[in-house]
Amino acid sequence: MPAPANRRSFSMPVTVLAADIDELGHVNNISYLKWVQDIATAHWRAVASPAHLATYIWVVTRHEIDYLKQTRLGETLTLTTWVGEPKGARFDRFVEICGRDGQIRARAVTSWALLEAATGRLVRVRPDVAAPFIVAEPD
């Protein structure tokens, strides 16, 4: 499921290291979860303004991951993410993890809540915070 046309996706590569491999010889589910968090954080840092980076932090409230195909040591993967509609203080974030062959290895939907860094309190996702993730509608 690629990103909808009204969302800006963000991608980054990752190479499977020995530490990612479990006793079955493929990537451990914890590594997939770490990659989901890593790309979400990288996306935020890449598009948020310096003021927003200083004012807000995100926390995970839920992860849902489907493991579709095994991944092995040394493989290079592409992580791609985009966000859904903001709902109050929350955004659902979508992640696809693909191999070089284009086959999806895992898909995730995670829920993230926006907090004010100074107080730790939930805050509504304002339009200016959401804007870098969303493609503007034509006038």
C-alpha positions, 0 to 999 in steps of 0.5 A, spaced: 500 500 500 503 506 497 502 513 500 496 516 498 497 522 493 495 527 499 501 525 503 509 526 503 512 519 504 519 519 506 524 513 505 531 511 508 535 505 507 537 500 512 542 494 512 541 488 516 547 487 521 548 481 525 545 484 531 538 484 527 539 476 526 535 471 531 536 464 532 532 462 526 537 465 522 533 471 519 531 478 522 528 478 529 521 482 530 525 487 535 529 489 529 523 491 525 520 495 531 526 499 532 526 500 524 519 503 524 521 507 530 527 509 527 524 512 520 518 515 524 524 519 528 528 521 522 521 523 518 520 528 524 527 530 524 527 531 516 521 535 515 519 539 522 521 546 523 527 547 528 521 551 533 517 544 532 523 540 534 524 544 540 517 544 542 514 537 541 516 530 542 512 524 540 511 518 543 508 511 541 501 509 543 500 503 539 504 498 534 501 493 529 506 489 525 505 484 519 511 480 517 510 478 510 517 475 508 523 473 511 529 478 511 537 475 512 543 478 514 547 483 509 540 485 505 539 492 504 532 494 505 528 501 504 524 503 509 518 508 507 513 512 511 507 516 511 502 519 516 494 518 516 489 524 518 491 527 525 486 526 530 486 530 536 493 529 539 495 523 534 497 521 528 497 514 525 503 512 521 504 507 516 511 504 514 513 499 509 519 495 509 521 492 502 527 488 500 531 490 493 527 485 490 521 490 491 517 485 495 514 487 502 518 484 508 513 487 513 508 493 514 506 497 520 501 501 523 503 505 529 499 511 533 503 516 535 501 522 540 504 529 540 506 532 547 509 538 549 516 537 551 516 542 556 510 539 560 509 532 557 502 534 556 498 531 550 497 537 545 492 537 539 496 536 532 495 543 529 495 544 522 502 548 522 505 541 525 501 537 520 503 541 514 510 538 512 507 531 512 501 533 507 501 535 500 497 542 499 491 541 496 491 545 489 487 552 489 
